[in-house]
Amino acid sequence: MNRDEILGLSGMPAARPMFPVGPYHFFDREYLSITYRTDAAAIRRGLPEPLEPDGDKVTCQWVDMPDGTGFGAYTATALTIPCRFKGQACTYIAQMYVNNSPPVSGGREIWGYPMKYAHPELKVEKDTLTGILDYSGVRVATGTMTYKHRRADAKVMDTESLLARTQVNLKFIPGVDGKPAIAQLTAYEFQDITVKGAWMGDARLALVPSVNAPLVNYPVLGELHGLHIKTDLTLPYGRVIHDYLA
């Protein structure tokens, strides 16, 4: 391989990269988002500076992605925190668990998603939208929501789904010497968003302590509400908004 061929790769390994060149399009993407009040001190501990907390609520999400270009089909569970960066409202992805290897590689290498391999699932069980997360053979999270009881209006879709807000990740990659090679806050916004349906409803969330999937770091203190969304969207490349090594 010559230099141009090497620099033209979409990722590793060179023989067959784990993912193609983006942007990446998702069709029939489905969300169960359960927003709840939690410990404000836990939010502050979990947010990397210079991000600032924006209230005392967080969201536990299940995202089913049956058709994503390059990444295939997979499901994710994520813990997101509303925050601010230089006054701008954004969403920090604190934890994320997925059940497919290419998005783990691509998500971490490109945007810095905090992805770990686990076993999330989102499904409809009779009259209940149900999300579960198993890690190392243990059920660590269960979310349930009434199924399509109340349609959400456009304002709710914009503010509660967080689809249109700037999303932020902490991208940290050590070098071959073990020292930090990349330490950045990265940002991106979903594009080409087409909401096919959105529903609000009552929701419940149960979190179980797990050393390697610590969703319980953000305990449920009340005020739960659920949002169920079906959408198409595009995940583009992002940008660096803060470089800790600069």
MOCOR-V121764 format. One record per residue. N is the residue number from 0. RES is the residue in one small letter. PSI is psi in degrees with one decimal (* if undefined). D_CENTER is the distance of its C-alpha to the mean C-alpha in Angstrom with 2 decimals. Layout:
((N/RES/PSI/D_CENTER) (N/RES/PSI/D_CENTER))
This chain:
((0/m/135.0/35.43) (1/n/178.8/36.30) (2/r/-44.3/34.35) (3/d/-38.5/33.27) (4/e/-39.8/32.03) (5/i/-46.8/30.03) (6/l/-13.9/28.47) (7/g/-3.0/27.68) (8/l/148.8/25.43) (9/s/-19.2/21.80) (10/g/-162.2/20.99) (11/m/158.5/22.54) (12/p/161.1/24.74) (13/a/-32.3/27.37) (14/a/-33.8/28.96) (15/r/96.2/25.94) (16/p/151.8/22.64) (17/m/-19.3/19.52) (18/f/153.2/18.21) (19/p/-177.1/20.20) (20/v/139.1/20.35) (21/g/-174.1/17.87) (22/p/171.8/16.88) (23/y/127.0/14.93) (24/h/138.4/15.56) (25/f/134.9/14.01) (26/f/139.3/16.44) (27/d/39.9/16.43) (28/r/133.0/12.70) (29/e/131.1/12.64) (30/y/138.6/10.60) (31/l/112.5/11.84) (32/s/122.7/10.79) (33/i/111.8/13.05) (34/t/137.6/13.77) (35/y/161.1/16.32) (36/r/137.0/18.52) (37/t/-173.0/18.30) (38/d/120.7/20.31) (39/a/-33.9/20.44) (40/a/-34.5/21.51) (41/a/-38.0/18.45) (42/i/-45.3/16.28) (43/r/-39.9/18.70) (44/r/-34.3/18.65) (45/g/-15.3/14.90) (46/l/124.1/14.80) (47/p/134.4/16.26) (48/e/146.6/19.26) (49/p/20.6/20.00) (50/l/144.1/17.07) (51/e/140.9/18.66) (52/p/151.0/17.64) (53/d/69.5/17.86) (54/g/-171.4/19.10) (55/d/26.1/18.66) (56/k/149.5/15.84) (57/v/171.2/12.25) (58/t/131.2/10.02) (59/c/123.4/9.12) (60/q/142.2/7.45) (61/w/132.2/8.64) (62/v/115.7/8.13) (63/d/124.1/11.32) (64/m/86.4/11.93) (65/p/-13.4/15.70) (66/d/93.5/16.60) (67/g/122.9/14.81) (68/t/127.3/17.38) (69/g/-34.4/17.75) (70/f/-16.0/14.98) (71/g/-147.2/16.66) (72/a/133.6/15.44) (73/y/171.8/12.73) (74/t/149.1/10.52) (75/a/151.0/7.27) (76/t/133.3/6.93) (77/a/150.8/4.56) (78/l/117.6/6.78) (79/t/149.2/6.75) (80/i/119.1/10.22) (81/p/137.1/12.35) (82/c/-175.5/14.55) (83/r/143.5/17.08) (84/f/111.3/18.04) (85/k/40.1/21.76) (86/g/-14.1/21.82) (87/q/132.0/19.07) (88/a/133.4/16.48) (89/c/179.1/12.88) (90/t/125.2/9.51) (91/y/130.3/8.64) (92/i/104.9/5.52) (93/a/-39.2/8.02) (94/q/150.6/7.24) (95/m/136.8/5.59) (96/y/128.1/8.33) (97/v/164.3/9.48) (98/n/32.7/13.10) (99/n/134.9/14.16) (100/s/-44.9/15.46) (101/p/-45.4/15.20) (102/p/-28.4/11.44) (103/v/-47.5/11.53) (104/s/-51.7/14.33) (105/g/-41.5/13.34) (106/g/-42.8/9.82) (107/r/-42.0/11.57) (108/e/-35.4/14.78) (109/i/-59.8/14.02) (110/w/-17.0/11.18) (111/g/24.2/10.84) (112/y/137.9/7.32) (113/p/55.2/8.24) (114/m/137.6/8.39) (115/k/151.8/11.31) (116/y/128.5/13.25) (117/a/-161.2/13.71) (118/h/75.9/14.69) (119/p/155.5/12.43) (120/e/139.0/14.26) (121/l/126.5/14.35) (122/k/163.9/17.94) (123/v/118.9/20.72) (124/e/95.2/23.39) (125/k/-106.8/26.37) (126/d/17.1/25.72) (127/t/127.9/22.38) (128/l/121.4/18.76) (129/t/128.8/17.57) (130/g/135.4/14.40) (131/i/154.5/15.16) (132/l/120.6/13.84) (133/d/135.5/16.55) (134/y/123.6/16.67) (135/s/42.0/20.03) (136/g/7.8/21.79) (137/v/133.9/20.90) (138/r/112.2/19.15) (139/v/-14.0/16.89) (140/a/139.8/15.24) (141/t/124.1/16.61) (142/g/136.5/15.67) (143/t/148.9/18.28) (144/m/145.3/19.06) (145/t/142.6/22.25) (146/y/108.0/22.14) (147/k/49.8/22.73) (148/h/-41.7/25.07) (149/r/127.8/24.66) (150/r/143.7/23.51) (151/a/142.5/21.45) (152/d/174.7/23.12) (153/a/-36.7/21.91) (154/k/-42.4/21.51) (155/v/-41.8/19.17) (156/m/-37.6/17.00) (157/d/-42.0/16.88) (158/t/-36.1/16.37) (159/e/-33.0/14.52) (160/s/-24.4/11.99) (161/l/13.1/10.86) (162/l/-37.2/10.72) (163/a/-7.6/13.46) (164/r/153.7/12.61) (165/t/131.1/12.20) (166/q/145.1/8.87) (167/v/137.5/9.77) (168/n/153.7/9.27) (169/l/111.7/12.18) (170/k/113.6/13.64) (171/f/119.7/16.46) (172/i/120.7/18.71) (173/p/154.4/22.19) (174/g/178.0/25.23) (175/v/-18.2/27.79) (176/d/1.9/29.76) (177/g/-9.0/27.02) (178/k/158.7/26.70) (179/p/126.7/23.67) (180/a/-37.0/23.63) (181/i/127.7/20.45) (182/a/95.6/19.09) (183/q/155.1/17.26) (184/l/123.6/14.86) (185/t/152.2/13.43) (186/a/153.7/12.63) (187/y/160.6/12.13) (188/e/135.7/12.36) (189/f/147.5/11.91) (190/q/167.4/15.50) (191/d/42.4/17.86) (192/i/122.1/16.12) (193/t/107.0/18.32) (194/v/117.1/17.70) (195/k/-16.6/19.83) (196/g/147.5/19.78) (197/a/135.7/18.39) (198/w/143.4/19.75) (199/m/160.2/19.88) (200/g/170.3/21.20) (201/d/148.6/21.81) (202/a/156.6/19.23) (203/r/150.2/19.44) (204/l/127.5/17.19) (205/a/126.5/18.66) (206/l/137.0/17.34) (207/v/134.5/19.49) (208/p/132.1/20.00) (209/s/128.8/18.86) (210/v/-32.2/19.58) (211/n/0.3/16.93) (212/a/71.1/14.11) (213/p/53.4/14.94) (214/l/-29.7/12.94) (215/v/-8.0/16.48) (216/n/-22.4/16.59) (217/y/81.8/15.54) (218/p/149.3/18.34) (219/v/114.9/18.74) (220/l/-3.5/21.63) (221/g/-176.6/21.90) (222/e/48.5/21.40) (223/l/141.0/18.95) (224/h/151.2/18.29) (225/g/151.8/16.37) (226/l/130.6/15.19) (227/h/123.1/15.21) (228/i/141.5/14.53) (229/k/132.2/15.55) (230/t/158.5/15.09) (231/d/146.3/15.68) (232/l/169.3/14.04) (233/t/133.1/14.13) (234/l/107.8/11.78) (235/p/178.3/14.46) (236/y/164.5/15.16) (237/g/-154.8/14.61) (238/r/159.5/16.94) (239/v/126.2/17.77) (240/i/-14.7/18.30) (241/h/130.6/19.58) (242/d/113.1/21.27) (243/y/-15.8/22.26) (244/l/-4.9/24.92) (245/a/*/26.59))
